[in-house]
Amino acid sequence: MTADLAARPHRVRGPLKAAGHGTGFWLLAGSFAVVMAFTTLPTPMYRLYQERDHFPTFMITLIFAAYGFGVMAGLYLAGHLSDYLGRRRVIVASVLLQLVATAIFLFSKDTAALLVARFICGVGIGALTSTATAQLTELRSTAAPGEPPRFAATVATVVNMGGLSLGPLVGGVLTQWLPSPLTLPFAVFGVLLLAVVLVVLVVPETVERSKRRYRPQRVAVAPHHRGEFVAAALAAAAAFSVMGFFTALTATLLGGVMHIDSRFAIGVTVFALMASCAASQVLFARMAPRPKIRWGMALMTAGLVLVALGGLTASFAVFVVSAVVAGAGVGLVFTSAIAAAGRMADPGRRGETIAGMFLAAYAGITVPVIAAGVALSWVPPVTVLVVFAGVVEVCVLAGTAQMLRHTTN
């Protein structure tokens, strides 16, 4: 059904003119990157919100975690809707949710509003990520039918992680040197998101709408694969916890430990982590599963050691290097976990198994970060940093070691 629909002429009503599948692929890729950048845009602003609203550091982690919980809700409740409602409808709805979050950021001036905005943002991203990835694959398969699917998957990875990496960097620039640091970034992205809606409307649809009774996304794992799944899920959660820690608490650590208040420095640090994560997934894309897991384990181990060392020596340079090294490991461990989920899934329930892996990953991006935020209320930041690195290291080694036992090549 999808292939038949993709082959038909694409019609768009009104003044908008439909793009071809090849052009639509690149338009959607750029749009995907913009939306993902918006999700990490507030990273350099958390300290500004803290100064404005006078809340404890623990609240920063809750604001960040609200996004993670939103993503999990979006994945569970809406991550599969595009299979029968159509890709474009779900993507447009997801972007409109980002615009609602933008309006809340712009016009609401209290901490509760920040929690609501981040949750809404997460719900939209939970629905968007799998939908946009699927549509990119379908558009490319029609535009270049003889091409292996790896190209579309690589582009999806780059725009996803690349967008996430650009958000803190752009936010750092806009808040460091331009006026109105808590409103200008959202005003700029509000315009960009409106443009994204218009762009997505001209991208060809790749799924024909069908009537189907709604049910939430199911998470399915065959009984004989549950041990392997738990190991991969633990590794994925540990990898994402590093992303969550850097995104939520870099400003606190740079200010409290290294006495650096530059919002641009915050943005650069998180950019280094996310960009390295994207780069490693591309550079190691052709590597066999076992070496990829080993490299991910080694890079995350080295990165987490450097994270602790950067805190103990109060060295910004070491902390940035730790972000680059750990980020590369995060990318390899997470892609290995997703690949493992794909291998162990029954063909008819592959999406449900992969959804479970994503849910585990986003649990990792929320729960440990909240725990770290609570600890910062009573424990010195350096101690929290070292303990966090140690706990995550144990989880990574346990998860990846078990993954290697179940991986044959």
LUMMI-101221 format. One line per 8 residues: number of its first residue (from 1); for each residue x, y, z of C-alpha. Coordinates in nm, 2 decimals. Example, Ala and Ser with C-alpha at 12.3 -4.5 7.8 and 13.67 -1.06 7.14 Angstrom:
1> 1.23 -0.45 0.78 | 1.37 -0.11 0.71
% end
This chain:
1> 0.00 0.00 0.00 | 0.28 0.24 0.09 | 0.47 0.18 -0.23 | 0.15 0.22 -0.45 | 0.07 0.55 -0.28 | 0.43 0.68 -0.32 | 0.41 0.61 -0.69 | 0.09 0.81 -0.74
9> 0.10 1.18 -0.82 | 0.10 1.39 -0.50 | -0.17 1.65 -0.48 | -0.17 1.95 -0.25 | -0.47 2.18 -0.23 | -0.45 2.55 -0.22 | -0.15 2.77 -0.32 | 0.11 2.52 -0.20
17> 0.28 2.31 -0.48 | 0.38 1.96 -0.41 | 0.75 1.86 -0.41 | 0.89 1.55 -0.57 | 1.00 1.26 -0.36 | 1.37 1.34 -0.40 | 1.32 1.71 -0.31 | 1.07 1.61 -0.04
25> 1.33 1.39 0.12 | 1.57 1.68 0.17 | 1.30 1.92 0.27 | 1.18 1.68 0.54 | 1.54 1.62 0.66 | 1.60 1.99 0.71 | 1.26 2.03 0.88 | 1.34 1.74 1.11
33> 1.67 1.90 1.21 | 1.50 2.23 1.29 | 1.24 2.07 1.52 | 1.51 1.86 1.70 | 1.72 2.17 1.75 | 1.42 2.34 1.92 | 1.40 2.07 2.18 | 1.76 2.14 2.31
41> 1.74 2.52 2.26 | 1.66 2.59 2.63 | 1.98 2.42 2.75 | 2.18 2.74 2.81 | 1.88 2.91 2.97 | 1.82 2.70 3.27 | 2.05 2.91 3.49 | 1.87 3.22 3.37
49> 1.53 3.07 3.47 | 1.68 2.97 3.80 | 1.79 3.33 3.87 | 1.46 3.47 3.76 | 1.24 3.23 3.95 | 1.47 3.15 4.25 | 1.42 2.78 4.24 | 1.68 2.51 4.35
57> 1.89 2.31 4.12 | 1.66 2.01 4.17 | 1.40 2.20 3.98 | 1.62 2.23 3.67 | 1.64 1.85 3.65 | 1.26 1.83 3.69 | 1.21 2.08 3.41 | 1.44 1.87 3.19
65> 1.29 1.54 3.30 | 0.94 1.67 3.20 | 1.07 1.66 2.84 | 1.18 1.30 2.89 | 0.85 1.19 3.04 | 0.67 1.37 2.75 | 0.88 1.18 2.49 | 0.79 0.85 2.66
73> 0.42 0.95 2.66 | 0.44 1.05 2.29 | 0.61 0.72 2.20 | 0.36 0.51 2.39 | 0.05 0.69 2.29 | 0.12 0.83 1.94 | 0.45 0.69 1.80 | 0.26 0.45 1.58
81> -0.03 0.67 1.47 | 0.13 0.76 1.13 | 0.10 0.40 1.02 | -0.27 0.45 0.95 | -0.33 0.83 0.98 | -0.05 0.92 0.74 | 0.30 1.06 0.80 | 0.23 1.42 0.72
89> -0.07 1.46 0.95 | 0.13 1.33 1.25 | 0.44 1.54 1.17 | 0.23 1.86 1.13 | 0.05 1.79 1.46 | 0.39 1.73 1.63 | 0.53 2.06 1.50 | 0.21 2.24 1.61
97> 0.28 2.11 1.96 | 0.62 2.26 1.94 | 0.46 2.59 1.85 | 0.23 2.56 2.16 | 0.54 2.51 2.37 | 0.70 2.81 2.21 | 0.40 3.03 2.30 | 0.42 2.91 2.66
105> 0.79 2.99 2.68 | 0.73 3.33 2.53 | 0.43 3.45 2.73 | 0.43 3.25 3.06 | 0.66 3.37 3.34 | 0.65 3.10 3.61 | 0.82 2.77 3.68 | 0.50 2.56 3.63
113> 0.48 2.69 3.27 | 0.83 2.57 3.20 | 0.73 2.22 3.32 | 0.42 2.22 3.10 | 0.61 2.36 2.79 | 0.88 2.10 2.82 | 0.63 1.81 2.86 | 0.43 1.93 2.55
121> 0.76 1.95 2.36 | 0.85 1.60 2.46 | 0.51 1.46 2.36 | 0.55 1.61 2.01 | 0.90 1.47 1.97 | 0.78 1.12 2.08 | 0.54 1.12 1.80 | 0.77 1.29 1.55
129> 1.09 1.09 1.57 | 0.97 0.75 1.45 | 0.73 0.91 1.20 | 0.99 1.14 1.03 | 1.24 0.85 1.02 | 0.99 0.62 0.85 | 0.89 0.89 0.60 | 1.25 0.97 0.51
137> 1.30 0.60 0.44 | 0.99 0.58 0.22 | 1.06 0.90 0.03 | 1.42 0.79 -0.05 | 1.31 0.44 -0.15 | 1.08 0.59 -0.41 | 1.33 0.86 -0.53 | 1.62 0.61 -0.55
145> 1.47 0.26 -0.57 | 1.80 0.08 -0.63 | 1.98 0.24 -0.33 | 2.04 0.05 -0.01 | 1.83 0.17 0.28 | 2.15 0.26 0.48 | 2.17 0.61 0.32 | 1.82 0.71 0.44
153> 1.89 0.57 0.79 | 2.22 0.76 0.81 | 2.06 1.08 0.70 | 1.79 1.03 0.96 | 2.05 0.98 1.23 | 2.25 1.28 1.13 | 1.95 1.52 1.12 | 1.82 1.38 1.45
161> 2.14 1.40 1.65 | 2.28 1.69 1.45 | 1.96 1.90 1.52 | 1.99 1.81 1.89 | 2.35 1.93 1.89 | 2.27 2.26 1.72 | 2.00 2.36 1.96 | 2.24 2.44 2.26
169> 2.49 2.60 2.03 | 2.23 2.83 1.87 | 2.08 2.90 2.21 | 2.42 2.98 2.36 | 2.49 3.24 2.08 | 2.14 3.40 2.10 | 2.15 3.43 2.48 | 2.51 3.53 2.52
177> 2.54 3.83 2.30 | 2.19 3.93 2.19 | 1.92 4.11 2.39 | 1.61 3.94 2.56 | 1.78 3.61 2.62 | 1.46 3.44 2.75 | 1.24 3.55 2.46 | 1.45 3.61 2.14
185> 1.55 3.24 2.09 | 1.19 3.13 2.11 | 1.07 3.41 1.88 | 1.33 3.30 1.62 | 1.24 2.94 1.64 | 0.87 3.02 1.64 | 0.92 3.17 1.29 | 1.13 2.86 1.19
193> 0.87 2.62 1.31 | 0.59 2.80 1.12 | 0.81 2.76 0.81 | 0.85 2.39 0.89 | 0.47 2.34 0.89 | 0.45 2.50 0.54 | 0.74 2.29 0.42 | 0.60 1.96 0.55
201> 0.27 2.03 0.38 | 0.44 2.01 0.04 | 0.63 1.69 0.12 | 0.46 1.39 -0.05 | 0.26 1.16 0.17 | 0.38 0.80 0.18 | 0.11 0.62 0.37 | -0.25 0.60 0.27
209> -0.49 0.69 0.55 | -0.69 0.39 0.68 | -0.95 0.33 0.95 | -0.82 0.14 1.24 | -0.93 0.12 1.60 | -0.69 0.31 1.83 | -0.48 0.14 2.08 | -0.16 0.26 2.26
217> 0.17 0.14 2.13 | 0.25 -0.20 2.26 | 0.59 -0.31 2.38 | 0.66 -0.67 2.27 | 0.96 -0.89 2.34 | 0.97 -1.27 2.27 | 1.02 -1.46 2.60 | 1.35 -1.62 2.48
225> 1.50 -1.28 2.41 | 1.41 -1.10 2.73 | 1.75 -1.14 2.89 | 1.92 -1.00 2.58 | 1.66 -0.72 2.56 | 1.72 -0.62 2.93 | 2.09 -0.61 2.87 | 2.05 -0.38 2.56
233> 1.79 -0.17 2.74 | 2.03 -0.12 3.04 | 2.31 -0.01 2.80 | 2.07 0.22 2.61 | 1.94 0.38 2.93 | 2.30 0.43 3.06 | 2.40 0.59 2.73 | 2.10 0.83 2.73
241> 2.16 0.92 3.10 | 2.49 1.07 3.00 | 2.31 1.29 2.74 | 2.05 1.39 3.00 | 2.32 1.47 3.26 | 2.51 1.70 3.02 | 2.20 1.86 2.89 | 2.04 1.93 3.22
249> 2.33 2.00 3.45 | 2.62 2.14 3.24 | 2.52 2.49 3.34 | 2.52 2.40 3.71 | 2.85 2.22 3.70 | 3.03 2.49 3.50 | 2.90 2.76 3.73 | 2.94 2.58 4.06
257> 3.26 2.39 4.00 | 3.45 2.58 3.73 | 3.30 2.93 3.79 | 3.22 2.97 3.42 | 2.89 3.15 3.36 | 2.92 3.18 2.98 | 2.60 3.06 2.82 | 2.80 3.01 2.50
265> 3.04 2.78 2.69 | 2.74 2.58 2.81 | 2.61 2.55 2.45 | 2.95 2.45 2.31 | 2.99 2.17 2.57 | 2.65 2.01 2.50 | 2.70 2.06 2.13 | 3.03 1.87 2.16
273> 2.85 1.58 2.32 | 2.56 1.56 2.07 | 2.77 1.63 1.76 | 3.02 1.36 1.86 | 2.73 1.12 1.92 | 2.60 1.18 1.56 | 2.95 1.16 1.41 | 3.03 0.83 1.56
281> 2.71 0.68 1.43 | 2.80 0.78 1.08 | 3.17 0.70 1.09 | 3.12 0.35 1.24 | 2.80 0.28 1.04 | 2.96 -0.01 0.84 | 3.13 -0.17 1.14 | 3.02 -0.51 1.24
289> 2.81 -0.54 1.56 | 3.06 -0.68 1.80 | 3.34 -0.44 1.73 | 3.09 -0.15 1.74 | 2.98 -0.26 2.09 | 3.34 -0.29 2.21 | 3.43 0.06 2.07 | 3.12 0.20 2.24
297> 3.21 0.04 2.57 | 3.56 0.17 2.55 | 3.47 0.52 2.45 | 3.20 0.55 2.71 | 3.44 0.42 2.98 | 3.71 0.67 2.88 | 3.46 0.95 2.85 | 3.31 0.89 3.20
305> 3.66 0.87 3.35 | 3.73 1.21 3.19 | 3.40 1.34 3.32 | 3.50 1.26 3.67 | 3.86 1.40 3.61 | 3.72 1.72 3.47 | 3.51 1.77 3.79 | 3.79 1.68 4.02
313> 4.04 1.92 3.85 | 3.78 2.19 3.77 | 3.91 2.19 3.42 | 3.68 2.31 3.15 | 3.91 2.17 2.87 | 3.90 1.82 3.02 | 3.52 1.85 3.06 | 3.47 1.94 2.69
321> 3.70 1.65 2.59 | 3.50 1.42 2.81 | 3.19 1.53 2.63 | 3.34 1.45 2.29 | 3.47 1.10 2.40 | 3.16 1.01 2.59 | 2.93 1.13 2.32 | 3.10 0.91 2.06
329> 3.05 0.61 2.29 | 2.69 0.71 2.35 | 2.62 0.70 1.98 | 2.78 0.36 1.93 | 2.61 0.20 2.24 | 2.27 0.33 2.15 | 2.28 0.23 1.78 | 2.40 -0.11 1.89
337> 2.11 -0.14 2.13 | 1.86 -0.04 1.86 | 2.02 -0.29 1.62 | 1.99 -0.56 1.88 | 1.62 -0.48 1.93 | 1.57 -0.51 1.56 | 1.75 -0.85 1.54 | 1.56 -1.00 1.83
345> 1.22 -0.88 1.72 | 0.96 -1.10 1.55 | 0.91 -0.96 1.19 | 0.55 -0.87 1.26 | 0.63 -0.69 1.59 | 0.96 -0.52 1.51 | 0.81 -0.17 1.58 | 0.68 -0.27 1.92
353> 1.02 -0.41 2.03 | 1.21 -0.11 1.91 | 0.95 0.11 2.08 | 1.04 -0.07 2.41 | 1.41 0.01 2.35 | 1.33 0.38 2.30 | 1.12 0.38 2.62 | 1.41 0.23 2.81
361> 1.65 0.49 2.67 | 1.42 0.78 2.77 | 1.38 0.64 3.12 | 1.76 0.66 3.14 | 1.75 1.03 3.03 | 1.50 1.12 3.31 | 1.53 0.91 3.63 | 1.91 0.93 3.68
369> 1.91 1.31 3.61 | 1.63 1.36 3.87 | 1.84 1.16 4.12 | 2.14 1.37 4.05 | 1.94 1.69 4.09 | 1.81 1.57 4.43 | 2.16 1.48 4.54 | 2.29 1.83 4.45
377> 2.06 1.97 4.72 | 2.28 1.81 4.99 | 2.60 1.69 4.82 | 2.88 1.89 4.66 | 2.86 1.90 4.28 | 3.20 1.73 4.23 | 3.09 1.44 4.44 | 2.77 1.40 4.25
385> 2.96 1.41 3.92 | 3.21 1.14 4.03 | 2.94 0.91 4.17 | 2.72 0.96 3.86 | 3.01 0.87 3.63 | 3.08 0.56 3.84 | 2.72 0.43 3.85 | 2.67 0.49 3.48
393> 3.00 0.31 3.41 | 2.89 0.00 3.60 | 2.56 0.00 3.40 | 2.74 0.04 3.07 | 2.98 -0.24 3.14 | 2.71 -0.47 3.26 | 2.48 -0.40 2.97 | 2.74 -0.41 2.69
401> 2.91 -0.72 2.83 | 2.58 -0.91 2.81 | 2.51 -0.77 2.46 | 2.85 -0.91 2.35 | 2.75 -1.25 2.48 | 2.44 -1.25 2.26 | 2.60 -1.10 1.95 | 2.76 -1.34 1.71
409> 2.94 -1.12 1.46
% end
